Amino acid sequence: MVQLYNLHPFGSQQVVPCKLEPERFCGGGRDALFVAAGCKVEAFAVAGQELCQPRCAFSTLGRVLRLAYSEAGDYLVAIEEKNKATFLRAYVNWRSKRTENSRVYNITPVEISFCVGYFAVMSELEVLILKLELDPKNGERVNHHPHKTNNPMKQTEDGISNETSQFESDDFVICQKPMELLGEKSEQSGVSVTLESTGLADEKTKYFHIQHLLYRRFTPDISSYVSPDDIRLHSLQLLPIYKTGFLTSDGKNLSQEKELLSLFCFFSLPHVGYLYMVVKSVELMSVYQYPEKSQQAVLTPQFLHVITSNNLQCFTVRCSAAAAREEDPYMDNTLKACPQVSMDVCALRIQLFIGLKAICHFKNHIILLTKADPEAIPERRESPKRLLSKKDTSVKIKIPPVAEAGWNLYIVNTTSPMQLYKEMVDYSNTYKTVKTQSCIHLLSEAHLLVRAALMDASQLEPGEKTELLEAFKESCGHLGDCYSRLDTQHSHLALPYYKMSGLSMAEVLARVDWTVEDGSQKYEKGLIFYINHSLYEDLDEELSEELAAKVVQMFHVAEPKQLPHILCSPSMKNVNPLTAMSYLRKLDSSGFSSILVTLTKATVALKMGDLDMYRNEMKSHPEMKLVCGFILEPRLLIQRRKGQIVPTELAVYLKETQPGLLVASVLGLQKNNKIGIEEADSFFKVLCGKDEDVIPQLLVDFWEAQLVACLPDVVIEELFFKLTSQYIWRLSKRQPPDTTPLRTSEDLINSCSHYGLIYPWVHVLISSDSSADKNYTEDLSKLQSLVCGPSFDIACIIPFLEPLSEDTIAGLSVHVLCHTRLKEYEQCIDTLLERCPEAVIPYANHELKEENRTLWWKKLLPELCQRIKCGGEKYQLYLPSLKETLSIVAMELELRDFLNVLPGDGTAAFFLPYLLYCSRKKSVT
């Protein structure tokens, strides 16, 4: 459906001083207009102060039937007729007023159009769109010799052969059915296309192949008598839209190379026009129903201009909407939107022009040819059988008589996009009070008009672009207003349009009409959706107390279940606590009671300073249910402002009163992907007021809880590194925890498989130090337990042990544990014999087993004998260890082997009991 608005897309007009009556004309580049009359072409300036002044003139070899200009190469192409033969010629040096020309052969269609490797061919009732592609490997080689091409508008299909022509007479009419073939299917049209080249062979263009994009065939309506012009296509046109660079401050383009973004093809029957999109996909975009018979049409990125015998009509197009989606495939989301390509087109104006004959578009000008007929000559109407006969399929173009008086060639200046945009916005205000879809439709047209102007930024001055960008934002705001106020199925579009407008939430709320009608306030879905989504975002915007109260009232009426979430938004910081509490109590009275309402009421009570109310709310549910509530709404604990993590007042209070609940809640958030690992670490650091390099105990508690919970997304090795680094740092700096740890080492050993039982000999080693500080016992035990656990890669911790000195028993225990885990038993035995002899036997009992049992007599026994022989202050500590070692060795070895391991200079009386035990063991066996 085409809607009609009475706008003013056309401005002033000027007459072009042609010497002969124009028959054909077209725009040329940025500065020329070509006008053809008979066998002569004139060029006129259409830019700057020389508007409509003659540029040059040259003669053609035949009467000009069609004109087209190629920006690439700056040449003019003409279809000419001479001696009943049709030629396609290219004039490559028209600017120098010379008449040399280059000629290429082609087919004999009614109209052709070409653009950046695409070309379209049209006959009276058929349209074919092709793409010429270079394929250096697998393409079809072009024949470089004269070759007669097949007529692409003649084919044999659906069982209809050339033999059917013998049946054509006054009694029969043969019609092929209408057809539309898109993409690869268009190759099934039966059209035969043969490539040939008449120029010199070029290695770069040696191989080409043709890709079929679209074939469409129309069938005339034979239900009534019609004239020949009523069943012919006209105005074939390919329109490109390029992706270009942005302008700099001095008006220069950053990128001079143009990249094809979208390509559109238009063609028209006298009463219906068709606009297709090609390139990535081929699809019909719009169908234009004209109010009267059209004579010619011209497509621009902003409009479709159509002429009838006495009217110039302007229709909107969807080219900018399609190109926007080609440029950004993710256009339609919560941040960006664009009017749909399928939106109904509209007619902006129908302007009277007497005797319109032809039209052409050039930059911001419309060129019109008018000729007043001295008298109306009735046309002879022929029967549809005669019109549809296939006996005469050649193209017949009426040659105009000698030029007559009464013709004019006009240049009509089109209204600037900004001026027309403002008129559209003013026009849309007439629909605001009735709240109709027409308001959205007209504002969408204005939005697309600005989009189309911005897409061709190379044609804009810096000031124009700035003005258009402001208009773009303004149009987005207007569309956001419409979708937020009207009850439509697309009300969710209020969000992306408001986002693109750059309006703050407060500015959007200031545009809302808060007046109450009939004693009840109704809030449309679009506004609710926008406010709800915006309050969920991390916006650095705080609403005033007045606006916050209006938002609370809005959601109480429209979405009461969202009220707890709304009150947790950082943007609602300034809401009056009494107002918030009153609405939350209304939720309780209405039967909507949940853990989320309880936690929100507790937060508001804390803000009010009512600790009794706070405690009552927190005690009304068990702790695990409270954790579930925090998972439902993480902003009760954690908020983000300006990209930074900010703990809430409730989180600060829980840190002091219920740190275990706080840690469990943040762990629940991480487990449910509501907060990341690094964000959680930052939260506890900020909460505890510590620098980035200082680790608070509450964060250590959180790491330990992560290890206990075995979260799938947490890398165990990273947790090991964090915990061991912190344990080692505290032990080396003799720095106690800043708060009481939530778990003891015993708790962790009992609840987490990663914390292992501490080896018995470690306790002996630690108990030997009477001066040990009890403040570091837990950190030491946790570190020892991790090292004793099954999951820890000991080799990774060795580089980090350097700060932990072996001079202390605590440091010694960790070093010996690590070397033991690395199976460096001999080194550990030497260390213990030197530093703590009383721990060496417990160590050997625990570690020297199975394949390591030989170390009892190969390492430990010789070492003890040697140290006792040397005497010293530790003689009395070594002697019991030697006796225990001899007992173990005597039990393990045969008598002969036992004798071999005993020292040769030892006292026989001392070793005799062990020898007797070894010999008796054999006799008993």
Phi, psi and omega in degrees: 000134179259120176270148183246125173239150180259077179252182187232078179281352182249146181243229182285170181220152178225152182266134178271126184280073178281146179278326180241161178294121182295140174250323177219151175203157179200160176281152180225108179064215181262354192219015185218153173231125180260133178232127181247137175219112183065242181250028181227140178239130175248146177241135181235150177282140179228026180223144174069209184284345180270023182304128178074009178275143180297140177255308180194172177211146177208161182262151175255169181277341180214175178293132183281122177261326179215152176230143174208146182245138177251118178293322175286111182099346176053054179231158182253133180248136180226138168268119185240153179235130178212127180056042178064015176248143183253134181230151173247117183237147177244125179257107192265349184226044182295333183294335181267010174063022179262165188250006177297151181211158173249145184234140173232151179269153175202186173289177181240070180274173173287312178217150172226158175213142182221152182192121174038054176090355177253145173213147182237142181234137183226134170254197183296325184225012182227147177227135178228128177245129183231162174231130178266118184241142177271126179228096186291349183250308191247010185282174177275132181282134182281135178281121182263060176203157181302132185212131180282121183276154175285147176283114185292349181263011175239124179210167177245126189204154174054038175079001180266112182254176180295343181293341182294342183296334181290341179273348183287124178204192179292347183262349184229146172232119181262118179235134172274145184290153177295151186210142172225118180239124183250146175063223183297334181294339181293344176293343180276006183290340184090000179286131180255124180238124179243129179274140173208156179230136179255001180264188178286148180293138181232127182300328182289332182240043185283324184237132176226160167214158184258133174249123179278132182247319184206138169225128178222135180234134179252155176240129181292154178279111182262011181284344179218163179284126183229158177276163181301324182292339181284352182235024180242142173282155176209170172061048174291132183206137170254128182240116178268150168235125186258153172264110185243167179286173180269160180278145173273179183296333180268010175087002180273147180276135180292328181232121180274341181279136179260136177245125182296124180261311180214156177224136183235146180235129179237142170206161191214143162271169182302330183244355182219134175248150183232132179238120181248151171253134179236196184088260184291321177216159180245120180207151177284122182269309187216150173238128183252120176262116182274144178290340177212174185297130179267153177252323180200157179216155177222135184258135173234167179299336181260322189219166167245119179258128184234137175246140168249194183295329184224012183222142170254117184249144181236119179246151175278157179231168182248024183296317182292327178294318179292318181294325179298323179282333173292321181287325181227096181297341181261034186299312188271091176213197183283351182251333184222146178209165178204142177307145185290148177296330183281358180298140181303138175279166180219158175263123182278328182195148170237110187248136185285129171218122183280129172072041179291133181240322184207160182217149176210149179245139178213115181050242180256033179233148168247125179259126184237138173252123178238149177209120181278121178285129180295328178204151181278119179259114181298135181274142177282122181269135180253160180290151179300332178296319179293320183292327186265002181296140180268006182290335181230092184258005181289155180283126180244117179245124183289126178275120183294151177289184179301142184307137179245165178285161175101013178252153177215147173246116185253145165251114181260121178282126177279152179293142180297150180305322182293317181295316179293324177300314181297323178294320178297317180296317178297320179297321183294338181296337179291344182261353188295320185290327181272350177053061180252167178292341180298329178297314178296319183296313183291321177292328175294321176298318178296321179297315180293327177299316179292319177302314182297321179294321180289334180291335177254060185295339181294340180270000186257148169279156181306320179294321179296319181295319178299318180294320179293322178297321176294320177295324178299313179296319180297318179296323177296321177296318178297317178295321176299320177299316182296311182291337179278340185253334183266143180274088181236164178286348179251029183298337180295344180290349175302324183295302182295326180291321176295323178298316181289339181286340182079006179286141174284166180297322178296321179293323177294315180296329179292339179273353183281138176274107185270005182293143182262128177254133178057031175076002179225141180259130178245129179247125183285160185298324183298317179293317179298317181297317180295311182296316181299313181293320181294322180288342175278343181277163179273068181276137177272058183219129178247122179287150177292166181299322181294312180293323178299321179295321178294323178295317178299316178298319180300312182285333174297325180278314190266316184223072185298331181292339180274353186302315177300321178294319181298317182291342179273355181289139176300333180291342181262022184302326186270008179294142179293124182301324180295319177297314180298317182295323180296320179288326177293323177293329176294328176295319178298316182291336179273002177092359179268084181244128181210171178297328180293320176296320180299312181294323178293320177295322177296321178296315179295320178298320178296321178294328178282346183083013180267088184289330178296315177297320179300311182297320180298320179292317182290333180276352184282351180223148175295162187298319182295328177288326175297320176301318178299323178296319178294327177293323178294327180220086182299336183290353171295334181247320190232130175231162181236128179226125182055037177080004182250147176285130180230116175292144179280170177298326178294319179297319178297320181290321178294328178301324182274328188254322182221067182297328178297318177296321180296313180297317179296323181291315179295324176297320177296323177297317180293320181296331181258019176059032176267349178206144181275171182296311181293324178296320179296318178299316180296323180301312182291326178294315179293320180299321183269002177066034182257155175291171182298328184270352182260130182257114177285157180298326181298327176289322175298319176301320180293318178297317179297322178294323176298317180295322178293319184285340180054054180295138185294330184274354182270131178277116185300320181299322179293321178295317176304314181298315181299313184290313181296323179298318181289318177300314182295319182297316180295318181293321182288326180268357184053048183252114180285161177299147180284340174223163180293126179301145180284334180232141173272170178298325179295320177299317182292320179297323183282338187247349186227127182290340180286339175266115183266164175295135180286133183300144183301320182295338177293321179296321178297318180296315182292322182291345179285347181260101182285344184263011183296139180277123182292344181292339184252006184300316183294315178299319180295315181296321179293320178295315178298321181295320178298318180295326179280350182286168185275349191259352190273129174275102188296326183300333182285337185270341185306315181297337184268359181277352185303318179295338183271103186287146176279357180293334177263152178298322179300310179296320179300317182299320181290317180297315180295321177301315182295316180293328176295316178297336177271005177066031176264066190290320183297318177298319181294321179297316178300317181295315182291321178299328181279319188260327184208079183301329183292346180264357188287322179292313174304322178297313181295320179300324184274326189256325187273077182233160176053240186291344179266003185292336181295342179292344176301311183260343178271332182241306189289314182298311178299322181295317180294318179299317182295317182290325177291322179297325179282346179072210180106180186288341182262014181303315183291338177277329181284327186300310178300324180294322178296316180298318179294322179295316178299322179297316181293317182293319179299327181283332185273325189258160170285163185301315182296318180293324180295318179297325182292332182270349180284149179293142182288339183253022181277164178282123184297322183298326182290322184270348185302313180304323182286328175294316179299318179298320181293319181290319178296325179302323181288318180294323177296320180295000000 
